[in-house]
Amino acid sequence: MKPLHRAMTGAVLTAFSLAACTSTSPLSAIEALDDLDAIVKLQEVGGVRSLRYEEKVDRSAWYLRAPFFSPIRFLLRWTLPNRARETLDHPSASTRELLRTLPDKTGRDLLVCGAAGSRYAWLAELDQSPETRVLAIDGLAGVCRDLDLPLFAGSVEELCEPLSAERLDLALTGLRAAAPETRADREVSEPELVPYRDALAAITARPLEDWATRIILVDDLTRLLGAEHDDRARPWVIDALRAAIGHCTRGVLLRTVQGRDPQFAEVRLCAMQQIRGLGGPSMVPLLLASMAASPEERARGEPLFDPDSLIQLRLIHYCGQLDAEQAKAVVRLPGRQDWETSSPAEFLARTVLNEQSYYSKLRIPALIALTWCLGRKGVDADPAWVREWLEQQGG
């Protein structure tokens, strides 16, 4: 082999090897979303939504997914078919592979983030695999970080109280009256667009009541943004889509931590971590309020909080990070005013007093956490002071 040919061959092989080391999948975000849609189908039977995994799918051709073909991928796209029929041995594993690579591809493109966000949300709500749900929740939280969405800014009422049915109907009427397709063949004055602007603001001022409609709204507004070409109206759609993604994500996270199924304990841990990371220390009282058992559950003898020891330890850890003022805060969620609630400090105190002295993995961590957040100078292992403090609080 001539020296020049050897050098060129070496350069090509080096490029292939570098591509293999630096990328797990060369697919674009749109291609990854198309592949996800080919594998996972949303279905509704008897009013119950679920996910169905396809085994025979048309997805991106293998040479477009192979990292070592990245240097000539643009050439392959133009010369060979982009999609191919395949039979998947493990469709759920292929889905998780896409979920692992997709967050690195969405970036700050709002259209892509909206499309990815709705798919993450369906998987987080409906998938039966804890691993898939964890990946979906992480992806959804990543979209909010990429878009710098203030997910937990505002009062509890603003964050959690749903939009009334009357306001929703009015907003939908306004949207239909001035949708892009109704303006396609004529010039529209700015005053004519005002109801459209107001409807977009109204429909995203508060979260929609049903979790599925929140996801559907993200999908609808993503399509609306793609169809909206009036420069006067696009900023309104952008603001509405950002707000809808925020409502959807917040709803997914708070619904997730309310579960008690032991199978999904790691999913709840993931959601707890994302709520704390996205909202900061002030989210701990909201977490406790969201995770508290309902009066009906309490009447059935269920504990006030999730009995999983790892979840309890995570709550203890979060409560111990608070200062005295934050530790005494109590959040009452809209529609749950009659539920039993606890401040972080009261949660820690009850954990200390309710756990068995010699066998509990939670008692000492809770005792130390309560000492820290109340600003006591030293750790006193005798729980008498905890009982006295709790009685002073009226507990």
TIRO-277048 format. One line per field, with one value per residue (C-alpha): residue number from 0; z, y, x; chain; residue in one letter. Coordinates in Angstrom, 2 decimals, m for minus. Example, Ala and Ser with C-alpha at 12.3 -4.5 7.8 and 13.67 -1.06 7.14 Angstrom:
// residues 2
i <- [0:1]
zz <- [7.80:7.14]
yy <- [m4.50:m1.06]
xx <- [12.30:13.67]
ch <- [A:A]
aa <- [A:S]
//
This chain:
// residues 395
i <- [0:1:2:3:4:5:6:7:8:9:10:11:12:13:14:15:16:17:18:19:20:21:22:23:24:25:26:27:28:29:30:31:32:33:34:35:36:37:38:39:40:41:42:43:44:45:46:47:48:49:50:51:52:53:54:55:56:57:58:59:60:61:62:63:64:65:66:67:68:69:70:71:72:73:74:75:76:77:78:79:80:81:82:83:84:85:86:87:88:89:90:91:92:93:94:95:96:97:98:99:100:101:102:103:104:105:106:107:108:109:110:111:112:113:114:115:116:117:118:119:120:121:122:123:124:125:126:127:128:129:130:131:132:133:134:135:136:137:138:139:140:141:142:143:144:145:146:147:148:149:150:151:152:153:154:155:156:157:158:159:160:161:162:163:164:165:166:167:168:169:170:171:172:173:174:175:176:177:178:179:180:181:182:183:184:185:186:187:188:189:190:191:192:193:194:195:196:197:198:199:200:201:202:203:204:205:206:207:208:209:210:211:212:213:214:215:216:217:218:219:220:221:222:223:224:225:226:227:228:229:230:231:232:233:234:235:236:237:238:239:240:241:242:243:244:245:246:247:248:249:250:251:252:253:254:255:256:257:258:259:260:261:262:263:264:265:266:267:268:269:270:271:272:273:274:275:276:277:278:279:280:281:282:283:284:285:286:287:288:289:290:291:292:293:294:295:296:297:298:299:300:301:302:303:304:305:306:307:308:309:310:311:312:313:314:315:316:317:318:319:320:321:322:323:324:325:326:327:328:329:330:331:332:333:334:335:336:337:338:339:340:341:342:343:344:345:346:347:348:349:350:351:352:353:354:355:356:357:358:359:360:361:362:363:364:365:366:367:368:369:370:371:372:373:374:375:376:377:378:379:380:381:382:383:384:385:386:387:388:389:390:391:392:393:394]
zz <- [0.00:m0.93:1.91:0.86:0.71:4.09:5.58:4.13:5.33:8.78:8.90:7.95:10.52:13.18:12.36:12.66:16.00:17.40:16.32:18.05:21.27:21.35:20.37:21.36:18.53:15.59:15.09:15.22:17.78:15.13:13.93:17.51:18.14:14.93:16.02:19.45:17.82:15.65:18.68:21.32:20.55:22.79:22.86:24.65:25.38:27.39:28.44:29.85:28.24:27.94:25.91:23.33:22.12:18.48:17.55:13.76:13.08:10.40:12.01:11.09:9.08:11.02:9.16:10.24:13.88:13.85:15.42:13.23:10.12:11.49:9.24:6.08:7.46:5.33:2.24:3.33:3.85:0.23:m1.36:0.70:2.25:5.55:7.16:7.20:8.45:11.48:14.03:17.57:20.13:23.03:22.05:25.60:25.63:22.31:23.83:26.78:24.43:22.67:26.01:27.09:23.97:23.35:26.15:24.54:21.26:22.15:23.20:23.53:20.42:21.79:19.05:19.71:23.48:23.23:21.11:23.40:26.55:25.70:24.88:28.11:30.00:28.49:29.33:32.86:33.52:31.77:31.24:33.37:33.60:36.53:34.53:31.61:33.93:35.58:32.19:31.12:34.29:33.99:30.35:31.23:33.97:31.55:29.08:31.82:32.64:28.97:28.63:31.99:33.08:36.61:37.44:41.06:41.03:42.47:45.23:45.89:44.51:41.26:40.91:41.88:41.64:38.28:35.65:35.98:33.35:32.40:31.71:29.77:27.52:26.85:26.05:23.63:21.86:21.45:20.08:17.52:16.35:15.42:14.75:11.98:9.46:9.81:8.85:6.00:3.10:4.57:6.38:10.04:12.00:15.39:17.23:15.63:17.22:20.75:21.60:20.33:22.57:25.56:24.95:24.86:28.11:29.76:28.86:30.44:33.39:35.61:35.14:33.55:35.99:34.24:33.80:30.30:29.04:30.29:28.07:25.12:25.51:25.17:21.95:20.61:21.37:19.83:16.59:16.86:17.15:14.07:12.13:13.41:10.92:12.06:13.80:16.00:17.34:17.63:20.95:22.48:21.38:22.63:26.08:26.18:25.18:27.78:30.46:29.33:29.50:33.02:34.15:32.58:34.16:37.59:37.40:36.44:39.28:41.96:40.81:40.85:44.46:45.56:44.66:47.12:44.82:46.03:42.40:41.60:44.72:42.67:40.34:43.32:44.51:41.08:41.10:44.63:43.55:40.53:42.59:45.16:42.46:40.34:43.22:45.98:49.75:49.82:47.98:51.01:52.67:49.26:48.97:52.37:51.52:48.20:49.69:52.69:52.73:52.07:54.85:53.11:53.09:56.73:57.57:55.94:58.28:55.81:57.21:56.75:54.48:52.12:54.28:51.98:54.09:51.29:50.60:54.31:54.49:51.50:53.20:56.41:54.43:52.74:56.00:57.75:55.15:56.15:58.53:61.47:59.59:56.58:58.82:60.48:57.23:56.43:52.93:52.34:48.78:47.03:47.50:50.39:53.21:55.37:54.97:57.80:57.14:58.77:58.75:58.02:61.69:62.82:60.31:61.80:65.37:64.70:62.95:66.05:68.40:66.30:65.40:67.57:69.52:68.73:65.29:63.33:60.46:60.58:64.22:64.58:61.15:61.99:65.43:63.93:61.14:63.64:65.78:62.77:61.39:64.82:65.41:68.58:69.60:70.19:69.46:72.44:71.88:74.57:72.68:75.68:74.29:70.95:72.69:74.68:71.56:69.63:72.47:72.46:68.77:69.59:68.04]
yy <- [0.00:3.42:5.84:8.34:5.61:4.28:7.78:8.30:4.86:5.59:8.93:7.35:4.56:7.12:9.15:6.03:5.07:8.60:8.70:5.38:6.69:10.04:9.18:6.42:7.25:9.64:9.99:13.47:14.32:14.11:10.71:9.42:10.66:9.03:5.74:6.10:6.64:3.56:1.35:2.76:3.26:4.98:3.15:3.64:0.80:1.37:4.81:3.39:4.55:2.25:1.75:m0.96:m1.99:m2.97:m5.75:m5.19:m1.58:0.77:2.65:4.36:2.05:0.35:2.22:5.54:4.40:3.00:5.47:4.35:5.53:9.06:10.62:9.54:9.58:12.55:10.59:7.46:9.52:10.65:7.33:4.65:4.25:6.08:3.64:m0.14:m2.79:m4.66:m7.17:m6.19:m8.89:m6.46:m3.35:m1.98:m2.21:m0.36:2.30:2.74:3.04:5.93:7.53:7.44:9.25:11.66:14.20:15.02:15.89:18.09:21.17:24.40:23.91:24.46:22.44:19.46:19.88:19.96:16.81:15.01:16.25:14.79:11.42:11.42:12.20:9.33:6.89:8.27:7.88:4.61:2.41:m0.75:m0.76:1.20:1.72:3.23:5.53:6.73:7.55:9.33:11.43:12.37:13.34:15.45:17.27:17.77:19.50:21.96:22.65:23.16:25.65:27.35:26.84:28.11:24.91:25.71:29.51:30.87:30.05:26.57:27.67:28.89:25.68:23.10:24.54:23.45:25.68:25.83:24.10:27.41:29.14:26.11:26.17:29.90:29.46:26.60:28.68:31.54:29.24:27.66:31.05:32.34:29.21:29.53:27.59:30.17:32.93:31.18:33.15:36.59:39.41:39.64:42.86:42.98:43.57:40.39:38.44:39.67:36.85:34.35:35.85:35.90:32.30:31.08:32.88:31.63:27.96:27.83:30.17:27.14:23.40:21.46:19.13:15.81:14.52:13.19:16.49:18.25:15.99:16.38:20.18:20.05:18.06:20.44:23.57:22.02:21.46:24.94:26.50:24.60:25.90:29.48:31.76:35.14:36.87:38.75:35.55:33.25:34.76:34.05:30.42:30.10:31.39:29.08:26.00:26.74:27.08:23.87:21.91:23.24:22.26:18.83:18.15:19.35:17.19:14.09:14.59:15.25:12.38:10.04:10.74:10.13:6.43:3.61:0.62:m1.08:m1.91:1.78:2.91:3.82:5.87:7.85:8.38:9.75:12.10:13.28:14.09:16.04:18.04:18.92:19.74:21.87:23.68:23.89:23.41:25.09:22.06:19.78:20.87:20.49:17.00:16.03:17.44:15.57:12.27:12.25:9.55:10.56:10.31:7.18:5.57:6.45:4.91:1.69:1.66:2.85:4.92:8.66:8.47:5.94:3.06:2.27:2.76:4.33:6.88:7.62:8.12:10.46:12.52:12.62:13.80:16.58:17.71:17.84:20.33:22.99:25.89:26.30:28.47:26.17:23.11:24.43:25.31:23.45:23.25:22.53:21.58:22.80:20.25:18.60:21.00:18.23:15.94:15.43:17.45:17.72:20.22:18.76:19.11:17.33:14.55:14.07:14.17:11.57:9.36:9.49:8.68:6.02:3.95:1.11:2.08:m0.82:m1.97:1.13:2.38:5.67:6.76:8.03:9.76:11.48:12.50:14.01:15.74:17.28:18.48:20.19:21.87:23.18:24.57:22.62:22.61:18.90:15.57:14.23:10.57:10.64:11.17:12.89:16.31:15.38:14.43:17.66:19.75:18.03:18.59:22.28:22.38:20.85:17.49]
xx <- [0.00:1.34:2.16:m0.54:m3.18:m2.05:m2.37:m5.84:m6.97:m5.58:m7.39:m10.72:m10.31:m9.38:m12.47:m14.64:m13.09:m13.45:m17.07:m17.69:m16.13:m17.92:m21.47:m23.86:m26.25:m25.80:m29.57:m31.02:m33.71:m36.43:m35.20:m35.06:m38.61:m39.83:m38.25:m39.87:m43.27:m42.74:m42.10:m44.46:m48.15:m50.70:m54.03:m57.33:m59.75:m62.90:m61.69:m58.44:m55.19:m52.20:m49.04:m48.50:m45.04:m44.64:m42.23:m42.25:m41.41:m40.14:m37.28:m34.01:m31.77:m29.01:m26.25:m27.75:m27.77:m24.22:m21.75:m18.83:m20.72:m21.12:m18.40:m20.26:m23.78:m24.83:m23.79:m25.68:m28.83:m28.76:m27.82:m29.59:m33.08:m33.37:m35.80:m36.02:m38.43:m37.09:m38.30:m37.32:m36.55:m37.00:m39.00:m38.89:m35.08:m34.96:m37.20:m34.86:m31.91:m33.65:m34.55:m30.90:m29.70:m32.58:m31.83:m28.47:m30.20:m33.17:m31.18:m33.17:m35.32:m38.84:m40.56:m38.29:m38.60:m42.39:m42.49:m40.03:m41.77:m45.16:m43.61:m41.62:m44.82:m46.86:m44.07:m43.65:m47.38:m48.19:m45.14:m44.93:m41.12:m39.62:m36.41:m38.30:m40.24:m37.03:m35.51:m38.69:m38.85:m35.19:m35.76:m38.81:m36.92:m34.02:m36.36:m37.37:m33.74:m32.84:m35.70:m34.99:m38.59:m39.38:m41.20:m42.08:m42.23:m45.46:m47.90:m49.23:m52.62:m51.03:m49.03:m51.63:m55.16:m56.59:m58.16:m61.94:m64.05:m65.70:m62.37:m61.16:m64.24:m63.83:m60.15:m60.83:m63.48:m61.00:m58.32:m60.63:m61.88:m58.42:m56.36:m53.71:m55.84:m58.65:m56.21:m54.45:m55.96:m56.48:m54.76:m55.68:m55.57:m53.96:m57.26:m58.62:m55.74:m56.44:m58.93:m56.35:m53.68:m56.02:m57.09:m53.48:m52.74:m55.93:m55.53:m52.07:m52.63:m53.28:m52.71:m55.55:m57.29:m56.69:m53.14:m53.81:m55.24:m52.12:m50.00:m52.38:m52.20:m48.40:m48.82:m51.49:m49.48:m46.35:m48.28:m49.78:m46.33:m45.20:m48.21:m48.09:m46.30:m47.60:m44.70:m47.15:m48.70:m45.68:m44.44:m47.85:m47.76:m44.18:m45.15:m48.17:m46.16:m43.48:m46.15:m47.89:m44.62:m44.12:m47.62:m47.26:m43.88:m44.94:m48.04:m46.06:m43.59:m46.22:m48.44:m45.47:m44.50:m48.10:m47.89:m47.28:m46.66:m43.43:m42.58:m42.15:m40.26:m37.18:m39.39:m40.67:m37.11:m36.25:m39.24:m38.40:m34.87:m36.09:m38.62:m35.96:m33.40:m35.73:m37.44:m34.86:m35.31:m38.72:m40.11:m39.78:m43.07:m44.77:m43.31:m44.69:m48.12:m48.17:m47.02:m49.39:m52.05:m55.64:m58.27:m59.63:m56.18:m55.68:m59.06:m57.85:m54.88:m52.24:m49.34:m49.31:m46.23:m44.72:m43.41:m40.46:m37.32:m35.27:m37.99:m38.26:m34.48:m34.60:m37.32:m35.29:m32.26:m34.24:m35.87:m32.49:m31.21:m33.75:m33.36:m35.75:m38.25:m38.43:m38.64:m41.80:m43.61:m46.82:m48.33:m52.01:m52.81:m55.97:m58.73:m56.90:m57.56:m59.01:m56.00:m53.57:m50.41:m47.01:m44.21:m40.76:m39.82:m43.00:m42.32:m38.86:m40.15:m42.85:m40.32:m38.09:m40.96:m42.68:m39.62:m38.30:m35.19:m32.90:m33.99:m34.87:m32.71:m34.59:m34.62:m31.06:m30.96:m34.27:m32.99:m29.82:m31.78:m34.23:m31.32:m29.74:m32.84:m33.92:m30.41:m29.69:m26.04:m25.60:m27.26:m29.18:m30.07:m32.77:m36.07:m37.66:m36.73:m38.35:m41.61:m41.54:m40.90:m43.70:m46.17:m45.27:m46.20:m49.58:m48.66]
ch <- [A:A:A:A:A:A:A:A:A:A:A:A:A:A:A:A:A:A:A:A:A:A:A:A:A:A:A:A:A:A:A:A:A:A:A:A:A:A:A:A:A:A:A:A:A:A:A:A:A:A:A:A:A:A:A:A:A:A:A:A:A:A:A:A:A:A:A:A:A:A:A:A:A:A:A:A:A:A:A:A:A:A:A:A:A:A:A:A:A:A:A:A:A:A:A:A:A:A:A:A:A:A:A:A:A:A:A:A:A:A:A:A:A:A:A:A:A:A:A:A:A:A:A:A:A:A:A:A:A:A:A:A:A:A:A:A:A:A:A:A:A:A:A:A:A:A:A:A:A:A:A:A:A:A:A:A:A:A:A:A:A:A:A:A:A:A:A:A:A:A:A:A:A:A:A:A:A:A:A:A:A:A:A:A:A:A:A:A:A:A:A:A:A:A:A:A:A:A:A:A:A:A:A:A:A:A:A:A:A:A:A:A:A:A:A:A:A:A:A:A:A:A:A:A:A:A:A:A:A:A:A:A:A:A:A:A:A:A:A:A:A:A:A:A:A:A:A:A:A:A:A:A:A:A:A:A:A:A:A:A:A:A:A:A:A:A:A:A:A:A:A:A:A:A:A:A:A:A:A:A:A:A:A:A:A:A:A:A:A:A:A:A:A:A:A:A:A:A:A:A:A:A:A:A:A:A:A:A:A:A:A:A:A:A:A:A:A:A:A:A:A:A:A:A:A:A:A:A:A:A:A:A:A:A:A:A:A:A:A:A:A:A:A:A:A:A:A:A:A:A:A:A:A:A:A:A:A:A:A:A:A:A:A:A:A:A:A:A:A:A:A:A:A:A:A:A:A:A:A:A:A:A:A:A:A:A:A:A:A:A:A:A:A:A:A]
aa <- [M:K:P:L:H:R:A:M:T:G:A:V:L:T:A:F:S:L:A:A:C:T:S:T:S:P:L:S:A:I:E:A:L:D:D:L:D:A:I:V:K:L:Q:E:V:G:G:V:R:S:L:R:Y:E:E:K:V:D:R:S:A:W:Y:L:R:A:P:F:F:S:P:I:R:F:L:L:R:W:T:L:P:N:R:A:R:E:T:L:D:H:P:S:A:S:T:R:E:L:L:R:T:L:P:D:K:T:G:R:D:L:L:V:C:G:A:A:G:S:R:Y:A:W:L:A:E:L:D:Q:S:P:E:T:R:V:L:A:I:D:G:L:A:G:V:C:R:D:L:D:L:P:L:F:A:G:S:V:E:E:L:C:E:P:L:S:A:E:R:L:D:L:A:L:T:G:L:R:A:A:A:P:E:T:R:A:D:R:E:V:S:E:P:E:L:V:P:Y:R:D:A:L:A:A:I:T:A:R:P:L:E:D:W:A:T:R:I:I:L:V:D:D:L:T:R:L:L:G:A:E:H:D:D:R:A:R:P:W:V:I:D:A:L:R:A:A:I:G:H:C:T:R:G:V:L:L:R:T:V:Q:G:R:D:P:Q:F:A:E:V:R:L:C:A:M:Q:Q:I:R:G:L:G:G:P:S:M:V:P:L:L:L:A:S:M:A:A:S:P:E:E:R:A:R:G:E:P:L:F:D:P:D:S:L:I:Q:L:R:L:I:H:Y:C:G:Q:L:D:A:E:Q:A:K:A:V:V:R:L:P:G:R:Q:D:W:E:T:S:S:P:A:E:F:L:A:R:T:V:L:N:E:Q:S:Y:Y:S:K:L:R:I:P:A:L:I:A:L:T:W:C:L:G:R:K:G:V:D:A:D:P:A:W:V:R:E:W:L:E:Q:Q:G:G]
//
